[in-house]
């Protein structure tokens, strides 16, 4: 009986802790980033977000990281990269804008 209660509580904590907070209602601004929307007549519209560091690029250029279908992960990736790595460039290629995936 105690084991069943423990498993239930752990599952409940896991499920409630994994819910992403919606950023639609928040006005999120990432410095040095820009968002472009590409419109398609045959498919859905696509949003691409690009972050580039502020200092001039080094001789070999910036390393680039691509987030494919990265709708909800841009802020997390930006935070990790700018805190732990020296000035990477980050491109986010999203799912269609009118899909059921949460947008940032």
N, C-alpha and C positions, 0 to 999 in steps of 0.2 A: 504494500500500500504506500509506504513512504517513498519507495523507489519510483512508483508511478507519479506521485506528486512532484518529486524532484525532476523527473524527465519533463513533465508538463510545464513546470516553472522555467526550466532552462530553455525549452522551445519557445515559450512565450517571451522571455527576455531576448532571445536571439531574433525573433520576428519583429518585435517592437524596436529593437536597437538598430535594425538594418533598414528601416524606412528612411528614404531620402527626404530631406526637407525641400519643399518646393521653392524654387527661386523665381517663379513667375511674378510673385507679388513684390519681390525685392528688386531694387534698382542696383544691379551689380556692375561696377566699373572696374576694369583692370587697366592700369596705366600701360601705355605703349602697346595697346592692342587695338585692332580694328575688326569689324565684322562686315562681311559682304554677303549679299543674298543673290544667288543665281536663279533666275526664273526659267522654267522649262514649260513649253507648251504641251509636251507629250507626257511628262512626269511631274512629280511634285517639285516644289521649290526647295533649294538647298542653301544652307547657311554655312559659311566658312569663317572661322575666327582665327586671326593671326596675331601672335605676340612676338615682338622683336625687342631685344634689349636696347637701352638708351645709348650706351657708348658706341663709338664707331666699331665696325666689324674688324676682327683681326685679319692678318694677311691671308690666312686660309679660309676665312669666312666663319660664320657661326655654325655649330652643329644644329641640325633640325630634327625635331621629333614630331611625328604625325600621329594624331589621335583619330582613328577611323571610327565613325559613329560615336564620337566623343561628346555627345550633347551634355551629359551631366558631369563629365569628368574634367572639363577645362580648368575650372577653379582649383580643383585638387591637384592636377598635374602642374599648373602654374605655381602653386604654393610650394610643392615639393621641389620643382626644378630651380626656382629662384633662391630657395634656402640652402640647397645642397650641391648645386652644380654651378659652374661659372658661366652665366649668361647664355643659356641655350635659346634657340628660336623654337617656338611652339606653334604648330598649325593644327587646327581642329577641323576635320571634315565631318559634317553632321549628317544624320538621317534626314529624310525629307521633313520640312518644317511642319506640314500638316499631318504627320504620322502621329501615332499615339505615344511616341517617346517623349519624355519630359525635355523641355528646352531650357537652356540657361540664358 
